[in-house]
């Protein structure tokens, strides 16, 4: 069965290269050059044989903000999102993760690397979908977390889907509950040991978790430990 991937990219040469590369694989590349129809197409085809499994989105689009589109897809759908960008600074990678991208690839795009990233993300999503009906939650204090589909449920019943990075940060904090966890350790746990502890990547992810935990004002659940990192209170 074909696995449908939506490519939101206006560079015609790059689009053709990607389509040609994936032509002999199980992945079918569909193109929306502006992103104008991306969200509608994904939502209309949910649960159909033609459903979109992944989206590859260029940050710079002629009529849309690619990061805003990534955020909408992450919030309103369950598909995986890979961001393509010519911007390779720490700040840009932070922005991509913060808006809900599951992966961030810098241009110029290595097609084999892109294929491997697409395969890895699709495999992870497929595993999550197999466990979506499971009732096995990690329960902690006033929230619970479904580790398979990355669903967070607060004590008030509010549900939100965590990005891959947010999920790994929360699992790290739960595993070390009651003691401070450094930014370096958190970065290693989410598979990005090259990030500097002085950049704001981890801080941004913590901020997003606080928002989803409704923990922004009092910061009673995720505590900032000055000079040491972050701690999940017991």
N, C-alpha and C positions, 0 to 999 in steps of 0.2 A: 504494500500500500504506500502511495506517495505521502511524503511528509511535507506539508505546505509551509513555506517560509515567505513572509512579506518583506520585501526589500524596499525601504523608503530612501531613495537616493536619486538625485537629479543629474549626476555625472554619467552621461550616456556610455562613455567608454568603460568606466568602472562597472556599470550595470552589465554590459555585454561580457566583460571578463568574468564576472561572478556567475552569470548564467551559463557561460560556456564551461566553467570549471565544474559546476554542479550538474551538468547535463547528463552525465553517466552515473549519477548517484541516485539514491532514493528520495532526495530532496528536490522539490519543485519550487523554483524561485518565481514569485509573483511580484510585480513592480508597481509602486505608487510613487512617482517622481516628486510629488509635492507634499505628501502626507495628508492631503485634504480629506481623503476617504478612508484612511487607515483604521481609525477607531470604529467607524460604521461597518466596514467590511469584517473586521474581527468579531464584533458583537453579533452581526447577522448570521454568521456561519458557525457559531458555537453549537456543538453536538452534532454537526453534520459531517459527512465523510470528507467534505472539502474544508473542514475547520483549519484555521491558521494555528500552527504550533509555536512558531517563533517569529519575531520581527527583528530585522537588522535596520537600524535607523541612523542616518547621517545627522549630526548635530545641526549643521548649517543647511537649511532648506529655503527655497525661494518664497514660500508663503506661510511657513509654520516654524515655530521654535522646536527643534528636534528633542530637546530635553523636556519641554512641556509635554510633547507627545509621548515620550517614554514614561513620564509620570502618570499620564492618563491611562495608558495601557496597563501599567503596573497596578494602578488603583482599581480599575474597572474590569480587568480581565485576568486570566490566569496564564497567559502566554509568557514565554521567556523573551527577554529584550537584550539585544546586543547593540551597543552604541559604537558608531564609527566616527572618528574625529581626527582632524589634522592638528588638533591642539593636544599637546602631550605634557602639559604642566601638572603639578600636584593639584592645583586649584581646579583645573578642568576635570581631572579624574574624580576629585571629591564631588564636584557638581553632578557628574554622571551617576555616581553611586547614590548620592543623596536624592536624586530624582527617580530612583528605582531601577536603574539598569542592572541586569544580572552580570554583565561583562562589558569591558571597555577596550576597544581595539584602536590603535593609532594608525593613521594613514602615513605613508602608502601601505596599502593592505597586502599582506602576504596571503595568497589564496589558500595555501595548504594550512596555514595557521588558522585562518577563518573557518575552514571546514572542520578542523579538529575542535575548535571552540563551539561551533554549532552542534557537532555530534555530542560533545560533553554536556552541553546545556540541555539538549533534547533528551539525553539519557536520564539526566537528573530529574527533569520534569516528568518523564514517563514513570519513574519510580515513585515520585510524589503522587501522581494520579492513581496509581495502583493502591495506595494507602489512604486515599481521601476519605473512604468510608470507615476507617479505623477510629475507634474511640480512645485510643491510647494517647493521653495527654500528659505532658509534664505539668504538674500543678505546683505553684509556688505562691505562698502568701495570698495576695489578692488578684492573681491572674493565672491563666493556664495557657500552655503553648502546645500546639500540635506539631511535633517535630518532623512529620513527613510532608505536610503541605504548608508549613510555616505560617499557620494561622494563630494569631494571638487573640485571646479573649479576656477582657478585663472583668473585674468584679461586678460592674454594671451591665455586663452582657454585650459590650461593644466589641465587634470583631474587626480585625485588620490583618492584611496579609503583609508579612515581613519580606523584605528583599533578602537575597542570599547573604549579603554582608551583615544586615541587621540581625538576621537569625543567628549567625555565627557569633556575633558580639554578645547577644543575650545568652546563648548557651555557655559562652565563656564566663560570663558574670554569674550565672547560676551555678556553674561548676566550682566557682571560687567564692561563693556567697559568704558574706561576713568578713572578708578580708580584701584589702586593696589590690587591684589588678592594674599593672602598669600599661601604658599605651603600647609599649614595645611588645608585651605578651599578647595583647588584644590583636595587634597587627599581625603577629605570627599566626594566631589562631584563625584569622580570616584569610590566611594565605597570601599576605602581602608584607613579608618581612623587610622589603626594601623601602617601605614608607618610613620617613623620618618621624621619630616621636614628637618632633617639634611642629610638624604640620598639623592641619586641622581635620584630617580625614576621620580619625577616631572620634574627635569631638563632635563632628557633624552627625555621625552615626548614633552617638549617644543622645544627641539632641532629638533625633528622629524617634528613637526608642522612648524617650521621656514623653514625647508628644503622644505616641500611640498607647503608652501606659497611663496617660492623663496625669503625668508626674512632673509637669513643667514648672509649676509655681513653687510648691513646697520642696520638691526634690527629696522626698522622704524615701523613695524606693531605690533610685540610683543616686548614690551619694558621691560627690566630688571630694576626693581625699587630696588635699593640697600637697603637691610635690611627689605624690605616689601613684595617682591615677584615679580609678573609679571603683566603687564597691556597691554590690547589691545588698541592701540591708536585710537582716534576718528578722 
